[in-house]
């Protein structure tokens, strides 16, 4: 009887850990990765514009 109780306990603990991992990934990691990706792209565009100049037709000087 003790073995069956330990197995049930381990199974419920594993299920809780899987739910925690899912919530952590969806609520913390994915938004953080999205912000990092958009920020990296913005930084890359900004650096590119520093080197190549702003977009649009060339100015008449």
PDB file with SEQRES, HELIX, SHEET and CRYST1 records, atoms N, CA, C and O in Angstrom:
SEQRES   1 A   61  UNK UNK UNK UNK UNK UNK UNK UNK UNK UNK UNK UNK UNK          
SEQRES   2 A   61  UNK UNK UNK UNK UNK UNK UNK UNK UNK UNK UNK UNK UNK          
SEQRES   3 A   61  UNK UNK UNK UNK UNK UNK UNK UNK UNK UNK UNK UNK UNK          
SEQRES   4 A   61  UNK UNK UNK UNK UNK UNK UNK UNK UNK UNK UNK UNK UNK          
SEQRES   5 A   61  UNK UNK UNK UNK UNK UNK UNK UNK UNK                          
HELIX    1 AA1 UNK A    2  UNK A   24  1                                  23    
HELIX    2 AA2 UNK A   25  UNK A   29  3                                   5    
HELIX    3 AA3 UNK A   30  UNK A   52  1                                  23    
CRYST1    1.000    1.000    1.000  90.00  90.00  90.00 P 1           1          
ATOM      1  N   UNK A   1       0.829  -1.198   0.000  1.00  0.00           N  
ATOM      2  CA  UNK A   1       0.000   0.000   0.000  1.00  0.00           C  
ATOM      3  C   UNK A   1       0.869   1.255   0.000  1.00  0.00           C  
ATOM      4  O   UNK A   1       0.517   2.262  -0.615  1.00  0.00           O  
ATOM      5  N   UNK A   2       1.985   1.190   0.682  1.00  0.00           N  
ATOM      6  CA  UNK A   2       2.879   2.328   0.754  1.00  0.00           C  
ATOM      7  C   UNK A   2       3.486   2.665  -0.598  1.00  0.00           C  
ATOM      8  O   UNK A   2       3.677   3.839  -0.913  1.00  0.00           O  
ATOM      9  N   UNK A   3       3.790   1.654  -1.398  1.00  0.00           N  
ATOM     10  CA  UNK A   3       4.391   1.872  -2.709  1.00  0.00           C  
ATOM     11  C   UNK A   3       3.410   2.597  -3.627  1.00  0.00           C  
ATOM     12  O   UNK A   3       3.794   3.498  -4.372  1.00  0.00           O  
ATOM     13  N   UNK A   4       2.134   2.194  -3.566  1.00  0.00           N  
ATOM     14  CA  UNK A   4       1.115   2.843  -4.400  1.00  0.00           C  
ATOM     15  C   UNK A   4       0.934   4.300  -3.980  1.00  0.00           C  
ATOM     16  O   UNK A   4       0.731   5.164  -4.833  1.00  0.00           O  
ATOM     17  N   UNK A   5       1.003   4.581  -2.691  1.00  0.00           N  
ATOM     18  CA  UNK A   5       0.879   5.959  -2.206  1.00  0.00           C  
ATOM     19  C   UNK A   5       2.049   6.814  -2.646  1.00  0.00           C  
ATOM     20  O   UNK A   5       1.867   7.978  -3.005  1.00  0.00           O  
ATOM     21  N   UNK A   6       3.253   6.250  -2.624  1.00  0.00           N  
ATOM     22  CA  UNK A   6       4.437   6.991  -3.075  1.00  0.00           C  
ATOM     23  C   UNK A   6       4.371   7.280  -4.566  1.00  0.00           C  
ATOM     24  O   UNK A   6       4.762   8.356  -5.019  1.00  0.00           O  
ATOM     25  N   UNK A   7       3.867   6.301  -5.330  1.00  0.00           N  
ATOM     26  CA  UNK A   7       3.750   6.487  -6.779  1.00  0.00           C  
ATOM     27  C   UNK A   7       2.737   7.573  -7.107  1.00  0.00           C  
ATOM     28  O   UNK A   7       2.966   8.392  -7.997  1.00  0.00           O  
ATOM     29  N   UNK A   8       1.624   7.582  -6.394  1.00  0.00           N  
ATOM     30  CA  UNK A   8       0.609   8.613  -6.607  1.00  0.00           C  
ATOM     31  C   UNK A   8       1.145   9.983  -6.224  1.00  0.00           C  
ATOM     32  O   UNK A   8       0.892  10.973  -6.911  1.00  0.00           O  
ATOM     33  N   UNK A   9       1.889  10.035  -5.119  1.00  0.00           N  
ATOM     34  CA  UNK A   9       2.487  11.292  -4.679  1.00  0.00           C  
ATOM     35  C   UNK A   9       3.496  11.806  -5.701  1.00  0.00           C  
ATOM     36  O   UNK A   9       3.522  12.997  -6.013  1.00  0.00           O  
ATOM     37  N   UNK A  10       4.319  10.909  -6.216  1.00  0.00           N  
ATOM     38  CA  UNK A  10       5.311  11.313  -7.217  1.00  0.00           C  
ATOM     39  C   UNK A  10       4.635  11.781  -8.498  1.00  0.00           C  
ATOM     40  O   UNK A  10       5.086  12.738  -9.127  1.00  0.00           O  
ATOM     41  N   UNK A  11       3.561  11.112  -8.883  1.00  0.00           N  
ATOM     42  CA  UNK A  11       2.842  11.495 -10.097  1.00  0.00           C  
ATOM     43  C   UNK A  11       2.203  12.882  -9.934  1.00  0.00           C  
ATOM     44  O   UNK A  11       2.251  13.694 -10.858  1.00  0.00           O  
ATOM     45  N   UNK A  12       1.608  13.155  -8.773  1.00  0.00           N  
ATOM     46  CA  UNK A  12       0.981  14.463  -8.563  1.00  0.00           C  
ATOM     47  C   UNK A  12       2.046  15.566  -8.476  1.00  0.00           C  
ATOM     48  O   UNK A  12       1.826  16.688  -8.932  1.00  0.00           O  
ATOM     49  N   UNK A  13       3.202  15.233  -7.884  1.00  0.00           N  
ATOM     50  CA  UNK A  13       4.288  16.215  -7.824  1.00  0.00           C  
ATOM     51  C   UNK A  13       4.799  16.525  -9.223  1.00  0.00           C  
ATOM     52  O   UNK A  13       5.055  17.683  -9.553  1.00  0.00           O  
ATOM     53  N   UNK A  14       4.947  15.487 -10.048  1.00  0.00           N  
ATOM     54  CA  UNK A  14       5.405  15.704 -11.420  1.00  0.00           C  
ATOM     55  C   UNK A  14       4.409  16.557 -12.199  1.00  0.00           C  
ATOM     56  O   UNK A  14       4.809  17.432 -12.966  1.00  0.00           O  
ATOM     57  N   UNK A  15       3.116  16.307 -12.008  1.00  0.00           N  
ATOM     58  CA  UNK A  15       2.092  17.090 -12.694  1.00  0.00           C  
ATOM     59  C   UNK A  15       2.167  18.560 -12.266  1.00  0.00           C  
ATOM     60  O   UNK A  15       2.063  19.460 -13.100  1.00  0.00           O  
ATOM     61  N   UNK A  16       2.348  18.797 -10.968  1.00  0.00           N  
ATOM     62  CA  UNK A  16       2.477  20.181 -10.489  1.00  0.00           C  
ATOM     63  C   UNK A  16       3.693  20.872 -11.077  1.00  0.00           C  
ATOM     64  O   UNK A  16       3.629  22.041 -11.457  1.00  0.00           O  
ATOM     65  N   UNK A  17       4.804  20.146 -11.152  1.00  0.00           N  
ATOM     66  CA  UNK A  17       6.015  20.721 -11.731  1.00  0.00           C  
ATOM     67  C   UNK A  17       5.842  21.018 -13.217  1.00  0.00           C  
ATOM     68  O   UNK A  17       6.348  22.027 -13.709  1.00  0.00           O  
ATOM     69  N   UNK A  18       5.130  20.144 -13.939  1.00  0.00           N  
ATOM     70  CA  UNK A  18       4.865  20.403 -15.355  1.00  0.00           C  
ATOM     71  C   UNK A  18       3.986  21.635 -15.535  1.00  0.00           C  
ATOM     72  O   UNK A  18       4.223  22.442 -16.433  1.00  0.00           O  
ATOM     73  N   UNK A  19       2.969  21.781 -14.684  1.00  0.00           N  
ATOM     74  CA  UNK A  19       2.104  22.966 -14.755  1.00  0.00           C  
ATOM     75  C   UNK A  19       2.908  24.217 -14.429  1.00  0.00           C  
ATOM     76  O   UNK A  19       2.758  25.243 -15.092  1.00  0.00           O  
ATOM     77  N   UNK A  20       3.764  24.138 -13.405  1.00  0.00           N  
ATOM     78  CA  UNK A  20       4.609  25.278 -13.052  1.00  0.00           C  
ATOM     79  C   UNK A  20       5.536  25.641 -14.211  1.00  0.00           C  
ATOM     80  O   UNK A  20       5.692  26.816 -14.542  1.00  0.00           O  
ATOM     81  N   UNK A  21       6.149  24.634 -14.823  1.00  0.00           N  
ATOM     82  CA  UNK A  21       7.051  24.887 -15.946  1.00  0.00           C  
ATOM     83  C   UNK A  21       6.294  25.527 -17.109  1.00  0.00           C  
ATOM     84  O   UNK A  21       6.796  26.462 -17.732  1.00  0.00           O  
ATOM     85  N   UNK A  22       5.102  25.036 -17.403  1.00  0.00           N  
ATOM     86  CA  UNK A  22       4.296  25.617 -18.481  1.00  0.00           C  
ATOM     87  C   UNK A  22       3.960  27.072 -18.182  1.00  0.00           C  
ATOM     88  O   UNK A  22       4.115  27.934 -19.047  1.00  0.00           O  
ATOM     89  N   UNK A  23       3.506  27.349 -16.976  1.00  0.00           N  
ATOM     90  CA  UNK A  23       3.150  28.723 -16.619  1.00  0.00           C  
ATOM     91  C   UNK A  23       4.371  29.626 -16.633  1.00  0.00           C  
ATOM     92  O   UNK A  23       4.287  30.773 -17.072  1.00  0.00           O  
ATOM     93  N   UNK A  24       5.505  29.127 -16.158  1.00  0.00           N  
ATOM     94  CA  UNK A  24       6.730  29.922 -16.174  1.00  0.00           C  
ATOM     95  C   UNK A  24       7.127  30.254 -17.606  1.00  0.00           C  
ATOM     96  O   UNK A  24       7.477  31.395 -17.908  1.00  0.00           O  
ATOM     97  N   UNK A  25       7.075  29.261 -18.485  1.00  0.00           N  
ATOM     98  CA  UNK A  25       7.449  29.498 -19.882  1.00  0.00           C  
ATOM     99  C   UNK A  25       6.500  30.478 -20.563  1.00  0.00           C  
ATOM    100  O   UNK A  25       6.946  31.364 -21.292  1.00  0.00           O  
ATOM    101  N   UNK A  26       5.195  30.328 -20.333  1.00  0.00           N  
ATOM    102  CA  UNK A  26       4.232  31.181 -21.036  1.00  0.00           C  
ATOM    103  C   UNK A  26       4.105  32.572 -20.412  1.00  0.00           C  
ATOM    104  O   UNK A  26       3.838  33.539 -21.126  1.00  0.00           O  
ATOM    105  N   UNK A  27       4.290  32.689 -19.102  1.00  0.00           N  
ATOM    106  CA  UNK A  27       4.080  33.984 -18.447  1.00  0.00           C  
ATOM    107  C   UNK A  27       5.355  34.782 -18.249  1.00  0.00           C  
ATOM    108  O   UNK A  27       5.291  36.002 -18.095  1.00  0.00           O  
ATOM    109  N   UNK A  28       6.520  34.126 -18.248  1.00  0.00           N  
ATOM    110  CA  UNK A  28       7.770  34.830 -17.976  1.00  0.00           C  
ATOM    111  C   UNK A  28       8.711  34.778 -19.176  1.00  0.00           C  
ATOM    112  O   UNK A  28       9.135  35.818 -19.681  1.00  0.00           O  
ATOM    113  N   UNK A  29       9.033  33.587 -19.627  1.00  0.00           N  
ATOM    114  CA  UNK A  29      10.068  33.444 -20.654  1.00  0.00           C  
ATOM    115  C   UNK A  29       9.635  33.988 -22.012  1.00  0.00           C  
ATOM    116  O   UNK A  29      10.396  34.721 -22.643  1.00  0.00           O  
ATOM    117  N   UNK A  30       8.449  33.654 -22.474  1.00  0.00           N  
ATOM    118  CA  UNK A  30       8.034  34.089 -23.805  1.00  0.00           C  
ATOM    119  C   UNK A  30       7.902  35.615 -23.893  1.00  0.00           C  
ATOM    120  O   UNK A  30       8.380  36.195 -24.868  1.00  0.00           O  
ATOM    121  N   UNK A  31       7.273  36.295 -22.918  1.00  0.00           N  
ATOM    122  CA  UNK A  31       7.264  37.759 -22.993  1.00  0.00           C  
ATOM    123  C   UNK A  31       8.667  38.367 -22.925  1.00  0.00           C  
ATOM    124  O   UNK A  31       8.957  39.345 -23.614  1.00  0.00           O  
ATOM    125  N   UNK A  32       9.530  37.788 -22.098  1.00  0.00           N  
ATOM    126  CA  UNK A  32      10.900  38.305 -22.006  1.00  0.00           C  
ATOM    127  C   UNK A  32      11.636  38.118 -23.333  1.00  0.00           C  
ATOM    128  O   UNK A  32      12.354  39.016 -23.773  1.00  0.00           O  
ATOM    129  N   UNK A  33      11.464  36.979 -23.963  1.00  0.00           N  
ATOM    130  CA  UNK A  33      12.106  36.752 -25.259  1.00  0.00           C  
ATOM    131  C   UNK A  33      11.537  37.678 -26.333  1.00  0.00           C  
ATOM    132  O   UNK A  33      12.273  38.149 -27.200  1.00  0.00           O  
ATOM    133  N   UNK A  34      10.234  37.939 -26.279  1.00  0.00           N  
ATOM    134  CA  UNK A  34       9.626  38.844 -27.251  1.00  0.00           C  
ATOM    135  C   UNK A  34      10.177  40.263 -27.081  1.00  0.00           C  
ATOM    136  O   UNK A  34      10.506  40.923 -28.066  1.00  0.00           O  
ATOM    137  N   UNK A  35      10.275  40.726 -25.847  1.00  0.00           N  
ATOM    138  CA  UNK A  35      10.824  42.065 -25.586  1.00  0.00           C  
ATOM    139  C   UNK A  35      12.287  42.124 -26.021  1.00  0.00           C  
ATOM    140  O   UNK A  35      12.721  43.117 -26.605  1.00  0.00           O  
ATOM    141  N   UNK A  36      13.043  41.073 -25.741  1.00  0.00           N  
ATOM    142  CA  UNK A  36      14.450  41.047 -26.133  1.00  0.00           C  
ATOM    143  C   UNK A  36      14.599  41.051 -27.653  1.00  0.00           C  
ATOM    144  O   UNK A  36      15.490  41.714 -28.184  1.00  0.00           O  
ATOM    145  N   UNK A  37      13.739  40.320 -28.353  1.00  0.00           N  
ATOM    146  CA  UNK A  37      13.823  40.269 -29.814  1.00  0.00           C  
ATOM    147  C   UNK A  37      13.488  41.625 -30.425  1.00  0.00           C  
ATOM    148  O   UNK A  37      14.198  42.090 -31.317  1.00  0.00           O  
ATOM    149  N   UNK A  38      12.425  42.259 -29.963  1.00  0.00           N  
ATOM    150  CA  UNK A  38      12.042  43.569 -30.493  1.00  0.00           C  
ATOM    151  C   UNK A  38      13.102  44.611 -30.148  1.00  0.00           C  
ATOM    152  O   UNK A  38      13.438  45.454 -30.979  1.00  0.00           O  
ATOM    153  N   UNK A  39      13.623  44.557 -28.938  1.00  0.00           N  
ATOM    154  CA  UNK A  39      14.674  45.487 -28.539  1.00  0.00           C  
ATOM    155  C   UNK A  39      15.941  45.305 -29.352  1.00  0.00           C  
ATOM    156  O   UNK A  39      16.583  46.282 -29.737  1.00  0.00           O  
ATOM    157  N   UNK A  40      16.300  44.060 -29.615  1.00  0.00           N  
ATOM    158  CA  UNK A  40      17.493  43.793 -30.425  1.00  0.00           C  
ATOM    159  C   UNK A  40      17.314  44.305 -31.844  1.00  0.00           C  
ATOM    160  O   UNK A  40      18.234  44.883 -32.421  1.00  0.00           O  
ATOM    161  N   UNK A  41      16.139  44.095 -32.403  1.00  0.00           N  
ATOM    162  CA  UNK A  41      15.866  44.586 -33.757  1.00  0.00           C  
ATOM    163  C   UNK A  41      15.929  46.116 -33.788  1.00  0.00           C  
ATOM    164  O   UNK A  41      16.520  46.695 -34.699  1.00  0.00           O  
ATOM    165  N   UNK A  42      15.328  46.761 -32.804  1.00  0.00           N  
ATOM    166  CA  UNK A  42      15.371  48.219 -32.734  1.00  0.00           C  
ATOM    167  C   UNK A  42      16.792  48.741 -32.602  1.00  0.00           C  
ATOM    168  O   UNK A  42      17.150  49.734 -33.236  1.00  0.00           O  
ATOM    169  N   UNK A  43      17.600  48.087 -31.790  1.00  0.00           N  
ATOM    170  CA  UNK A  43      18.992  48.487 -31.644  1.00  0.00           C  
ATOM    171  C   UNK A  43      19.747  48.307 -32.950  1.00  0.00           C  
ATOM    172  O   UNK A  43      20.557  49.155 -33.323  1.00  0.00           O  
ATOM    173  N   UNK A  44      19.485  47.197 -33.654  1.00  0.00           N  
ATOM    174  CA  UNK A  44      20.162  46.950 -34.928  1.00  0.00           C  
ATOM    175  C   UNK A  44      19.785  48.011 -35.961  1.00  0.00           C  
ATOM    176  O   UNK A  44      20.650  48.497 -36.690  1.00  0.00           O  
ATOM    177  N   UNK A  45      18.516  48.373 -36.030  1.00  0.00           N  
ATOM    178  CA  UNK A  45      18.080  49.414 -36.970  1.00  0.00           C  
ATOM    179  C   UNK A  45      18.705  50.746 -36.605  1.00  0.00           C  
ATOM    180  O   UNK A  45      19.146  51.486 -37.484  1.00  0.00           O  
ATOM    181  N   UNK A  46      18.748  51.058 -35.330  1.00  0.00           N  
ATOM    182  CA  UNK A  46      19.320  52.318 -34.880  1.00  0.00           C  
ATOM    183  C   UNK A  46      20.804  52.403 -35.252  1.00  0.00           C  
ATOM    184  O   UNK A  46      21.266  53.426 -35.757  1.00  0.00           O  
ATOM    185  N   UNK A  47      21.546  51.318 -34.999  1.00  0.00           N  
ATOM    186  CA  UNK A  47      22.967  51.308 -35.349  1.00  0.00           C  
ATOM    187  C   UNK A  47      23.144  51.412 -36.859  1.00  0.00           C  
ATOM    188  O   UNK A  47      24.031  52.121 -37.334  1.00  0.00           O  
ATOM    189  N   UNK A  48      22.303  50.706 -37.615  1.00  0.00           N  
ATOM    190  CA  UNK A  48      22.373  50.782 -39.078  1.00  0.00           C  
ATOM    191  C   UNK A  48      22.133  52.223 -39.550  1.00  0.00           C  
ATOM    192  O   UNK A  48      22.832  52.699 -40.445  1.00  0.00           O  
ATOM    193  N   UNK A  49      21.166  52.911 -38.967  1.00  0.00           N  
ATOM    194  CA  UNK A  49      20.875  54.276 -39.376  1.00  0.00           C  
ATOM    195  C   UNK A  49      21.983  55.239 -38.965  1.00  0.00           C  
ATOM    196  O   UNK A  49      22.182  56.260 -39.624  1.00  0.00           O  
ATOM    197  N   UNK A  50      22.701  54.939 -37.900  1.00  0.00           N  
ATOM    198  CA  UNK A  50      23.854  55.760 -37.537  1.00  0.00           C  
ATOM    199  C   UNK A  50      24.913  55.663 -38.629  1.00  0.00           C  
ATOM    200  O   UNK A  50      25.532  56.664 -38.988  1.00  0.00           O  
ATOM    201  N   UNK A  51      25.122  54.453 -39.158  1.00  0.00           N  
ATOM    202  CA  UNK A  51      26.153  54.218 -40.158  1.00  0.00           C  
ATOM    203  C   UNK A  51      25.690  54.686 -41.546  1.00  0.00           C  
ATOM    204  O   UNK A  51      26.432  55.370 -42.250  1.00  0.00           O  
ATOM    205  N   UNK A  52      24.470  54.319 -41.934  1.00  0.00           N  
ATOM    206  CA  UNK A  52      24.003  54.550 -43.315  1.00  0.00           C  
ATOM    207  C   UNK A  52      23.192  55.832 -43.478  1.00  0.00           C  
ATOM    208  O   UNK A  52      22.912  56.238 -44.606  1.00  0.00           O  
ATOM    209  N   UNK A  53      22.825  56.453 -42.418  1.00  0.00           N  
ATOM    210  CA  UNK A  53      21.992  57.654 -42.509  1.00  0.00           C  
ATOM    211  C   UNK A  53      20.526  57.297 -42.445  1.00  0.00           C  
ATOM    212  O   UNK A  53      20.166  56.126 -42.566  1.00  0.00           O  
ATOM    213  N   UNK A  54      19.661  58.302 -42.256  1.00  0.00           N  
ATOM    214  CA  UNK A  54      18.241  58.035 -42.134  1.00  0.00           C  
ATOM    215  C   UNK A  54      17.646  57.566 -43.464  1.00  0.00           C  
ATOM    216  O   UNK A  54      18.224  57.818 -44.521  1.00  0.00           O  
ATOM    217  N   UNK A  55      16.492  56.884 -43.421  1.00  0.00           N  
ATOM    218  CA  UNK A  55      15.866  56.442 -44.646  1.00  0.00           C  
ATOM    219  C   UNK A  55      15.244  57.614 -45.416  1.00  0.00           C  
ATOM    220  O   UNK A  55      14.984  58.675 -44.849  1.00  0.00           O  
ATOM    221  N   UNK A  56      15.018  57.408 -46.680  1.00  0.00           N  
ATOM    222  CA  UNK A  56      14.408  58.434 -47.510  1.00  0.00           C  
ATOM    223  C   UNK A  56      15.336  58.887 -48.600  1.00  0.00           C  
ATOM    224  O   UNK A  56      16.478  58.437 -48.692  1.00  0.00           O  
ATOM    225  N   UNK A  57      14.837  59.791 -49.435  1.00  0.00           N  
ATOM    226  CA  UNK A  57      15.692  60.279 -50.525  1.00  0.00           C  
ATOM    227  C   UNK A  57      16.848  61.128 -49.969  1.00  0.00           C  
ATOM    228  O   UNK A  57      16.712  61.741 -48.910  1.00  0.00           O  
ATOM    229  N   UNK A  58      17.959  61.163 -50.668  1.00  0.00           N  
ATOM    230  CA  UNK A  58      19.089  61.959 -50.173  1.00  0.00           C  
ATOM    231  C   UNK A  58      18.724  63.446 -50.171  1.00  0.00           C  
ATOM    232  O   UNK A  58      17.935  63.906 -50.997  1.00  0.00           O  
ATOM    233  N   UNK A  59      19.296  64.165 -49.256  1.00  0.00           N  
ATOM    234  CA  UNK A  59      19.026  65.596 -49.180  1.00  0.00           C  
ATOM    235  C   UNK A  59      19.792  66.317 -50.299  1.00  0.00           C  
ATOM    236  O   UNK A  59      20.842  65.852 -50.743  1.00  0.00           O  
ATOM    237  N   UNK A  60      19.250  67.462 -50.748  1.00  0.00           N  
ATOM    238  CA  UNK A  60      19.879  68.255 -51.821  1.00  0.00           C  
ATOM    239  C   UNK A  60      20.741  69.337 -51.185  1.00  0.00           C  
ATOM    240  O   UNK A  60      20.232  70.285 -50.588  1.00  0.00           O  
ATOM    241  N   UNK A  61      22.018  69.184 -51.319  1.00  0.00           N  
ATOM    242  CA  UNK A  61      22.945  70.198 -50.778  1.00  0.00           C  
ATOM    243  C   UNK A  61      23.712  70.864 -51.839  1.00  0.00           C  
ATOM    244  O   UNK A  61      24.531  71.738 -51.553  1.00  0.00           O  
TER     245      UNK A  61                                                      
END                                                                             
